[in-house]
Amino acid sequence: RVGEVGGNTLGFFDCQFSPDGSMIIAHAFHGALHLWKQATVNKKEWTPEVVISGHFNSVEDVKWDPEGEFIISVGSDQTTRLFAPWKRKQEAEVTWHEIARPQVHGYDMRCLAMIGRFQFVSGADEKVLRVFRAPKNFIENFSNITGIPLEKLCSHQSSDLPEGATVPALGLSNKAVFEGDMAVQPAEDEETFNTISNQYPEIYFQPLILTEPPPEDHLLQNTLWPEIQKLYGHGYEIFCVACNNSSTVIASACKASKKEHAAIILWSTSSWKKLQSLSFHNLTVTQLVFSPNDKFLLAVSRDRNWSLWRKQDSSESGPVFSCCAYTDKNTAVHSRIIWSCDWTPDSKYFITGSRDKKVIIWGQCDLSVTTEGNMLNSIKPCSTVLDAGDSVTAVNISHVLTPNGRYIVAVGLENGKIILYTWKQSGQEPALADWTTCVEMDNSQSHALAVKRLCWRRHAGRAGHNDQNSSEWLQLASCGADHCVKIFNVNRFAL
């Protein structure tokens, strides 16, 4: 016996001694590895060590935080996980580790969006969206592990933030735990046991002071984030969610086989009220993206069309979006489900990628016609149709351009491949050389199953590094059905 493992770990499958007998590694029911090391002085003492961890089922979505210092992913293993670079005091090497598991849920997770820096909204195979905010304990530990000073992280009053969160025994919502709550544990006498809630005692949150990434049993119960809001309004399982860049509006959509269920709902992040319902598509909306300047919302759908919504001048009730362009069965270029879309950083063009293997960039090709009313005809394909060779399941465009001003486009395929292209509009007529294939990642670097999401870091440079010549490197996060989350360093001067 080397110690007790807390949380709902459901026991171990197998364990193995290291060749010299000083370490034990074990793997548990939830796919996690546990590592213990024998103390050098007292040979009977074993201490838990840092180990690699990750999802144990398909990873459905991954996002960078707006500052580019960590990533959050959600998966069908019903967890939301936060990975960050670990900066050790003496060493130059930076390694990535899971440092928090903000949400351990009862439903398969489907999508998430960051709302500013330490808040996110996630959607699962339920009809509710849930909003989470980082507790004080997380922000302190994040500062310790990444070496980013607390003053840089806490701009607002952190005194009113809860310490952490805990899940009631029979519930799904993470409840906030405040500093005063932690000492109070009921006395064990006959009466208290008879109330239902005391027969299932809560797994109490213990605030941790971390200087290194936490082991699995702490991740399970001591790194949850409190849930601050639920958003009700969808009729079926949530499928996609997006937040605008000023963190004021969330857009979400759910699975749908009829027009009435395929409506996009807009929510305010200040009042958490429903702002608007945008009805256009007939089947599930598969991805939503706000343009970088927040003037447009783009939606792509299983019905093979896209729709573009323009923000009207702010009215009393908040932003109101109206449909300003779309494709229908006469104008559609894609012949199968459109899985993914994104914007160029200047908000001039957007990109769509579909199961029909096509990637297309759209935009206002004839800018002279852009009168207020009639955008419908001015938005046409601006690129030649790119054949990616397999079903396209993810597309994302970097906010940083190549040194010669080309857009950098990452394309993820159903077979797991990730390909990097650059694109620039050439002249009035789309010439043949508008797309350039830069890198086709080999099998060892790509995913083994479908790529679910690609996400470029917003700024040049590498997270956790003080890159002096930071303009050289970009980072791309990807996640896939093969349970993997990957981060690639991409040298933009080599593209």
C-alpha positions as CSV (number, residue, x, y, z in Angstrom):
1,R,0.0,0.0,0.0
2,V,1.6,3.2,-1.2
3,G,-1.2,5.6,-0.2
4,E,-4.8,6.2,-0.8
5,V,-6.3,7.5,-4.0
6,G,-9.2,9.9,-3.6
7,G,-12.0,10.8,-6.0
8,N,-14.1,8.5,-8.0
9,T,-11.2,6.5,-9.5
10,L,-13.0,3.1,-9.6
11,G,-9.7,1.2,-8.9
12,F,-6.8,0.0,-10.9
13,F,-6.2,-2.4,-13.7
14,D,-2.5,-3.1,-13.5
15,C,0.7,-1.8,-12.2
16,Q,4.4,-2.2,-12.9
17,F,7.6,-1.7,-11.0
18,S,10.5,0.3,-12.5
19,P,13.5,-1.9,-13.2
20,D,15.3,-0.7,-10.1
21,G,12.2,-1.1,-7.9
22,S,12.1,2.6,-6.9
23,M,8.9,3.6,-8.8
24,I,5.5,2.1,-9.4
25,I,3.3,3.1,-12.3
26,A,-0.3,2.0,-12.4
27,H,-3.2,2.6,-14.7
28,A,-6.8,3.2,-13.5
29,F,-10.3,2.7,-14.8
30,H,-10.5,6.2,-16.3
31,G,-7.4,5.7,-18.5
32,A,-5.2,7.7,-16.1
33,L,-1.6,6.8,-15.1
34,H,-0.5,7.1,-11.5
35,L,3.2,7.1,-10.5
36,W,4.7,6.7,-7.1
37,K,8.4,7.1,-6.1
38,Q,10.1,5.6,-3.1
39,A,11.5,8.1,-0.6
40,T,15.3,8.0,-0.5
41,V,15.4,8.2,3.4
42,N,12.4,6.2,4.6
43,K,12.1,3.3,2.2
44,K,8.5,2.7,3.4
45,E,7.3,6.1,2.1
46,W,6.0,6.5,-1.4
47,T,5.1,9.9,-2.8
48,P,3.0,10.6,-5.9
49,E,4.9,12.0,-8.9
50,V,4.0,14.2,-11.9
51,V,2.8,12.0,-14.8
52,I,1.4,12.6,-18.3
53,S,-2.4,12.5,-18.6
54,G,-5.1,13.2,-21.2
55,H,-8.5,12.3,-22.4
56,F,-9.7,8.6,-22.6
57,N,-12.2,9.1,-25.3
58,S,-12.7,11.3,-28.4
59,V,-11.6,14.9,-27.9
60,E,-14.3,17.1,-29.4
61,D,-13.1,20.7,-29.1
62,V,-10.0,22.6,-28.0
63,K,-9.5,26.4,-27.5
64,W,-6.6,28.7,-26.6
65,D,-7.2,31.2,-23.9
66,P,-7.2,34.8,-25.3
67,E,-3.7,35.5,-24.0
68,G,-2.3,32.2,-25.4
69,E,-1.1,30.9,-22.0
70,F,-3.1,27.7,-21.8
71,I,-5.6,25.5,-23.7
72,I,-8.9,23.9,-22.6
73,S,-10.3,20.8,-24.3
74,V,-13.6,18.9,-23.9
75,G,-14.2,15.3,-24.8
76,S,-16.6,12.3,-24.9
77,D,-15.0,11.1,-21.7
78,Q,-17.3,13.7,-20.0
79,T,-14.4,15.9,-18.8
80,T,-13.2,19.4,-19.5
81,R,-9.4,19.6,-19.1
82,L,-6.9,22.5,-18.9
83,F,-3.3,22.1,-20.1
84,A,-0.6,24.6,-19.5
85,P,3.2,24.8,-19.9
86,W,5.1,23.9,-16.7
87,K,8.1,26.2,-16.2
88,R,10.5,24.7,-13.7
89,K,12.7,27.2,-11.8
90,Q,16.1,26.1,-12.9
91,E,15.5,24.4,-16.3
92,A,14.9,25.9,-19.7
93,E,12.8,23.0,-20.9
94,V,9.0,23.7,-20.9
95,T,6.7,20.7,-20.8
96,W,2.9,20.7,-21.1
97,H,0.7,19.2,-18.4
98,E,-2.9,18.9,-17.3
99,I,-3.1,21.3,-14.4
100,A,-6.9,21.4,-13.8
101,R,-10.0,19.5,-14.7
102,P,-12.6,22.3,-14.4
103,Q,-15.6,20.1,-15.2
104,V,-16.2,16.3,-14.6
105,H,-19.6,15.8,-16.0
106,G,-22.3,13.2,-16.4
107,Y,-22.8,13.8,-20.1
108,D,-20.4,13.5,-23.1
109,M,-18.9,16.9,-23.7
110,R,-19.3,18.4,-27.2
111,C,-18.0,22.0,-27.5
112,L,-16.6,25.0,-25.6
113,A,-15.9,28.7,-25.9
114,M,-13.7,31.0,-23.8
115,I,-15.4,34.0,-22.4
116,G,-12.5,36.3,-21.7
117,R,-9.6,34.8,-19.8
118,F,-10.8,32.8,-16.8
119,Q,-14.4,31.9,-17.8
120,F,-15.7,29.4,-20.3
121,V,-19.0,28.1,-21.5
122,S,-19.4,24.4,-22.5
123,G,-22.0,22.3,-24.2
124,A,-22.6,18.6,-23.8
125,D,-25.2,16.0,-24.9
126,E,-27.8,17.8,-22.8
127,K,-30.0,20.8,-23.6
128,V,-28.2,23.2,-21.2
129,L,-25.1,25.3,-21.7
130,R,-23.0,25.7,-18.5
131,V,-20.8,28.7,-17.7
132,F,-17.7,28.2,-15.4
133,R,-15.4,30.7,-13.7
134,A,-11.9,30.0,-12.4
135,P,-11.7,30.0,-8.6
136,K,-9.0,31.7,-6.6
137,N,-7.2,28.4,-5.9
138,F,-6.8,27.8,-9.6
139,I,-5.4,31.3,-10.4
140,E,-2.8,31.0,-7.6
141,N,-1.7,27.5,-8.7
142,F,-1.6,28.6,-12.4
143,S,0.7,31.4,-11.4
144,N,3.0,29.0,-9.5
145,I,3.2,26.4,-12.3
146,T,3.6,28.7,-15.3
147,G,5.7,31.3,-13.6
148,I,3.3,34.2,-14.6
149,P,3.1,36.6,-11.7
150,L,-0.2,36.9,-9.9
151,E,-0.5,40.6,-10.5
152,K,-0.6,40.0,-14.2
153,L,-3.5,37.4,-13.8
154,C,-5.7,39.1,-11.3
155,S,-6.9,42.4,-12.7
156,H,-10.2,42.4,-10.8
157,Q,-10.8,41.9,-7.1
158,S,-10.0,38.3,-6.4
159,S,-11.1,38.5,-2.8
160,D,-14.7,37.7,-3.8
161,L,-13.8,34.7,-5.9
162,P,-14.6,31.3,-4.3
163,E,-11.6,29.1,-3.3
164,G,-12.7,26.2,-5.4
165,A,-15.7,23.9,-6.2
166,T,-17.3,20.6,-5.3
167,V,-19.9,18.4,-6.9
168,P,-22.9,17.4,-4.7
169,A,-23.1,13.6,-4.5
170,L,-26.2,13.2,-6.7
171,G,-25.8,16.3,-8.8
172,L,-24.1,17.6,-12.0
173,S,-23.4,21.2,-11.0
174,N,-20.1,22.3,-9.6
175,K,-20.9,24.3,-6.4
176,A,-18.7,27.1,-5.3
177,V,-16.7,26.6,-2.1
178,F,-15.8,29.8,-0.2
179,E,-13.1,30.2,2.4
180,G,-15.4,29.9,5.4
181,D,-17.1,26.7,4.1
182,M,-14.1,24.4,4.3
183,A,-13.8,23.9,8.0
184,V,-17.5,23.0,8.6
185,Q,-18.1,19.2,8.6
186,P,-21.1,17.9,10.4
187,A,-20.7,16.0,13.6
188,E,-21.3,12.2,13.2
189,D,-24.4,11.5,15.3
190,E,-27.5,9.5,14.6
191,E,-29.7,12.4,13.3
192,T,-27.3,13.8,10.7
193,F,-26.8,10.4,9.1
194,N,-30.4,10.0,8.5
195,T,-30.8,12.9,6.2
196,I,-30.3,11.8,2.6
197,S,-27.6,14.2,1.8
198,N,-25.4,12.9,4.6
199,Q,-25.7,9.3,3.6
200,Y,-23.9,10.5,0.4
201,P,-21.3,12.9,1.9
202,E,-19.9,15.4,-0.5
203,I,-16.4,14.9,-1.7
204,Y,-14.9,17.8,0.1
205,F,-12.7,20.2,-1.9
206,Q,-9.2,20.7,-0.3
207,P,-7.4,23.8,-1.4
208,L,-4.0,22.9,-2.7
209,I,-0.8,24.9,-3.0
210,L,0.8,23.5,-6.1
211,T,4.3,24.1,-7.4
212,E,4.1,21.3,-10.0
213,P,1.3,19.7,-12.0
214,P,-1.2,17.9,-9.7
215,P,-1.6,14.1,-9.7
216,E,-4.7,12.4,-11.0
217,D,-6.6,12.1,-7.7
218,H,-6.2,15.9,-7.1
219,L,-7.3,16.6,-10.7
220,L,-10.5,14.6,-10.1
221,Q,-11.7,16.5,-7.0
222,N,-9.6,19.6,-6.1
223,T,-9.3,21.4,-9.4
224,L,-13.0,21.9,-10.4
225,W,-14.3,25.4,-11.3
226,P,-17.6,26.6,-9.9
227,E,-20.5,26.7,-12.3
228,I,-21.9,30.2,-12.3
229,Q,-24.8,30.0,-14.8
230,K,-26.9,27.6,-16.8
231,L,-28.4,28.7,-20.1
232,Y,-31.7,27.1,-21.0
233,G,-33.3,27.4,-24.4
234,H,-32.3,24.6,-26.8
235,G,-34.6,21.7,-27.5
236,Y,-31.9,19.1,-28.2
237,E,-28.3,18.3,-27.3
238,I,-25.9,21.2,-27.7
239,F,-23.7,20.9,-30.7
240,C,-21.6,24.1,-31.0
241,V,-20.9,27.4,-29.2
242,A,-18.9,30.5,-29.9
243,C,-18.1,33.7,-28.0
244,N,-17.4,37.1,-29.7
245,N,-14.0,38.7,-29.3
246,S,-15.3,41.4,-26.9
247,S,-16.7,38.6,-24.7
248,T,-20.2,40.2,-24.7
249,V,-22.2,37.7,-26.7
250,I,-22.4,33.9,-26.9
251,A,-23.9,32.1,-29.9
252,S,-25.0,28.4,-29.6
253,A,-26.8,25.8,-31.6
254,C,-28.1,22.3,-31.0
255,K,-28.7,19.1,-32.9
256,A,-31.7,19.5,-35.2
257,S,-33.6,17.7,-38.0
258,K,-36.2,20.5,-38.4
259,K,-35.9,24.2,-39.1
260,E,-37.4,25.2,-35.7
261,H,-34.8,23.4,-33.7
262,A,-31.9,24.5,-35.9
263,A,-32.1,28.2,-34.8
264,I,-29.0,29.8,-33.3
265,I,-29.5,31.4,-29.9
266,L,-27.6,34.5,-28.9
267,W,-27.0,35.1,-25.1
268,S,-25.7,38.2,-23.2
269,T,-22.7,37.5,-21.0
270,S,-23.6,40.3,-18.7
271,S,-27.2,39.4,-17.9
272,W,-27.1,35.8,-19.1
273,K,-30.4,36.4,-20.9
274,K,-31.4,35.3,-24.3
275,L,-30.9,38.1,-26.8
276,Q,-32.1,36.7,-30.0
277,S,-33.0,33.5,-31.9
278,L,-31.6,33.3,-35.5
279,S,-33.6,31.0,-37.7
280,F,-32.4,30.0,-41.1
281,H,-30.9,26.5,-41.3
282,N,-32.9,23.3,-41.7
283,L,-30.5,20.9,-40.0
284,T,-27.9,21.0,-37.3
285,V,-25.6,24.0,-37.3
286,T,-22.1,22.4,-37.1
287,Q,-19.9,25.5,-36.3
288,L,-20.4,29.2,-35.4
289,V,-17.6,31.8,-35.6
290,F,-17.8,35.5,-35.0
291,S,-15.6,37.7,-37.3
292,P,-12.6,39.2,-35.6
293,N,-14.1,42.7,-35.7
294,D,-17.4,41.3,-34.1
295,K,-19.5,42.7,-37.0
296,F,-20.5,39.3,-38.4
297,L,-21.5,35.8,-37.2
298,L,-21.0,32.9,-39.6
299,A,-22.8,29.6,-39.4
300,V,-22.3,26.4,-41.3
301,S,-24.6,23.5,-41.3
302,R,-25.4,19.9,-42.0
303,D,-27.8,21.2,-44.6
304,R,-24.7,22.1,-46.8
305,N,-25.2,25.8,-46.7
306,W,-23.7,28.7,-44.7
307,S,-25.4,31.8,-43.4
308,L,-23.9,35.2,-42.6
309,W,-25.4,37.5,-40.0
310,R,-24.6,41.1,-39.7
311,K,-24.7,43.1,-36.4
312,Q,-27.1,46.0,-36.6
313,D,-26.4,49.3,-34.9
314,S,-26.8,48.6,-31.2
315,S,-30.4,49.0,-30.0
316,E,-31.5,49.2,-26.4
317,S,-31.7,45.5,-25.9
318,G,-28.2,44.7,-27.1
319,P,-26.8,43.6,-30.4
320,V,-29.3,42.4,-33.0
321,F,-28.1,40.3,-35.9
322,S,-29.8,40.0,-39.2
323,C,-29.1,37.6,-42.1
324,C,-27.2,39.4,-44.8
325,A,-26.0,36.5,-47.0
326,Y,-26.4,32.8,-47.4
327,T,-26.2,30.0,-49.9
328,D,-29.2,27.9,-51.0
329,K,-29.6,24.9,-53.2
330,N,-29.0,27.1,-56.3
331,T,-25.9,28.9,-55.1
332,A,-24.3,26.2,-52.9
333,V,-20.8,25.0,-53.9
334,H,-20.6,22.3,-51.2
335,S,-22.4,19.1,-51.9
336,R,-22.1,17.5,-48.5
337,I,-22.2,18.6,-44.8
338,I,-20.0,21.6,-44.1
339,W,-18.1,20.7,-40.9
340,S,-16.1,23.7,-40.2
341,C,-15.5,27.4,-40.9
342,D,-13.3,30.3,-39.9
343,W,-12.5,34.0,-40.6
344,T,-9.3,35.7,-41.9
345,P,-7.9,38.0,-39.2
346,D,-8.9,41.2,-41.1
347,S,-12.6,40.0,-41.3
348,K,-12.5,40.3,-45.1
349,Y,-12.9,36.6,-46.0
350,F,-14.2,33.4,-44.5
351,I,-13.4,29.8,-45.2
352,T,-15.6,26.7,-45.3
353,G,-14.5,23.0,-45.2
354,S,-16.8,20.1,-46.0
355,R,-17.2,16.4,-46.2
356,D,-17.1,16.8,-50.0
357,K,-13.3,17.3,-49.6
358,K,-13.6,20.9,-50.7
359,V,-12.1,24.0,-48.9
360,I,-13.3,27.3,-50.2
361,I,-12.6,30.9,-49.2
362,W,-15.5,33.4,-49.7
363,G,-15.6,37.2,-49.6
364,Q,-16.8,40.3,-51.2
365,C,-15.1,39.9,-54.4
366,D,-16.6,42.8,-56.1
367,L,-16.2,45.5,-53.5
368,S,-17.8,48.2,-55.6
369,V,-21.3,46.6,-55.2
370,T,-21.2,46.5,-51.4
371,T,-24.2,48.7,-50.8
372,E,-25.8,48.4,-47.3
373,G,-28.7,46.4,-48.4
374,N,-27.5,44.0,-51.0
375,M,-24.6,41.9,-49.7
376,L,-26.3,38.8,-50.9
377,N,-24.8,38.8,-54.4
378,S,-21.4,40.3,-53.5
379,I,-20.3,37.3,-51.5
380,K,-18.8,34.7,-53.8
381,P,-16.0,32.2,-53.7
382,C,-12.7,34.2,-53.9
383,S,-10.5,31.2,-54.1
384,T,-10.2,28.3,-56.4
385,V,-11.8,25.2,-54.9
386,L,-9.1,23.4,-52.9
387,D,-9.4,19.6,-53.0
388,A,-8.0,18.4,-49.7
389,G,-8.0,14.7,-50.7
390,D,-10.4,13.5,-47.9
391,S,-13.4,14.8,-45.9
392,V,-12.5,18.1,-44.3
393,T,-13.5,18.1,-40.6
394,A,-11.6,21.2,-39.3
395,V,-10.3,24.5,-40.7
396,N,-8.6,27.4,-38.9
397,I,-6.8,30.5,-40.1
398,S,-3.9,32.0,-38.1
399,H,-4.2,35.6,-36.8
400,V,-0.5,36.1,-37.8
401,L,0.3,36.1,-41.6
402,T,3.4,34.8,-43.3
403,P,6.2,37.3,-43.7
404,N,5.0,38.0,-47.3
405,G,1.4,38.6,-46.3
406,R,-0.3,35.4,-47.1
407,Y,-3.0,33.8,-44.8
408,I,-1.9,30.6,-43.1
409,V,-4.7,28.0,-43.2
410,A,-4.7,24.7,-41.2
411,V,-6.9,22.0,-42.6
412,G,-7.8,18.8,-40.6
413,L,-9.1,15.7,-42.3
414,E,-11.3,12.7,-41.4
415,N,-8.3,10.4,-41.8
416,G,-6.4,12.3,-39.2
417,K,-4.1,14.3,-41.4
418,I,-3.3,17.9,-40.8
419,I,-2.2,20.0,-43.8
420,L,-0.9,23.6,-43.7
421,Y,-1.7,25.9,-46.7
422,T,-1.1,29.5,-47.4
423,W,-3.6,31.6,-49.5
424,K,-3.7,35.0,-51.0
425,Q,-6.2,36.4,-53.4
426,S,-4.6,36.8,-56.8
427,G,-5.9,39.6,-59.0
428,Q,-9.5,39.8,-60.1
429,E,-9.8,36.4,-61.7
430,P,-8.9,33.7,-59.2
431,A,-5.6,32.5,-60.8
432,L,-4.3,29.0,-60.4
433,A,-1.7,29.8,-57.9
434,D,-3.7,31.2,-55.0
435,W,-3.3,28.1,-52.8
436,T,0.2,26.9,-51.8
437,T,0.6,23.6,-49.9
438,C,3.3,24.1,-47.3
439,V,3.4,21.1,-45.0
440,E,1.6,17.9,-45.0
441,M,2.2,16.4,-41.6
442,D,3.4,12.8,-41.7
443,N,1.5,10.0,-40.0
444,S,3.6,10.1,-36.8
445,Q,2.6,13.7,-36.2
446,S,-1.0,13.6,-37.4
447,H,-3.9,12.1,-35.6
448,A,-4.9,8.4,-36.1
449,L,-8.6,9.2,-36.4
450,A,-10.6,12.2,-37.5
451,V,-9.3,15.7,-36.6
452,K,-12.1,17.3,-34.5
453,R,-10.9,20.9,-34.1
454,L,-7.9,23.0,-35.0
455,C,-7.0,26.2,-33.1
456,W,-4.1,28.6,-33.7
457,R,-2.7,30.6,-30.8
458,R,-3.7,34.3,-31.4
459,H,-0.2,35.7,-31.0
460,A,3.2,34.8,-32.4
461,G,5.5,33.1,-30.0
462,R,5.4,29.9,-27.9
463,A,3.4,29.6,-24.7
464,G,5.7,29.3,-21.7
465,H,8.8,30.6,-23.6
466,N,10.1,34.1,-23.4
467,D,10.8,34.1,-27.1
468,Q,13.0,37.0,-28.0
469,N,12.6,36.5,-31.7
470,S,9.0,35.4,-31.0
471,S,7.7,36.5,-34.4
472,E,9.2,33.4,-35.8
473,W,7.0,30.8,-34.1
474,L,3.3,30.1,-34.2
475,Q,1.5,27.4,-32.2
476,L,-1.4,25.2,-33.4
477,A,-3.5,23.1,-31.1
478,S,-5.4,20.2,-32.5
479,C,-7.7,17.5,-31.0
480,G,-9.0,14.3,-32.5
481,A,-11.2,11.2,-32.2
482,D,-8.0,9.3,-31.3
483,H,-8.2,10.8,-27.8
484,C,-5.2,13.0,-28.5
485,V,-4.6,16.7,-28.0
486,K,-1.5,18.0,-29.8
487,I,0.3,21.3,-29.9
488,F,2.6,22.0,-32.9
489,N,5.3,24.6,-33.1
490,V,5.2,26.1,-36.6
491,N,8.0,28.3,-38.0
492,R,6.2,30.9,-40.1
493,F,9.4,31.9,-41.9
494,A,9.7,28.4,-43.2
495,L,6.2,28.3,-44.7
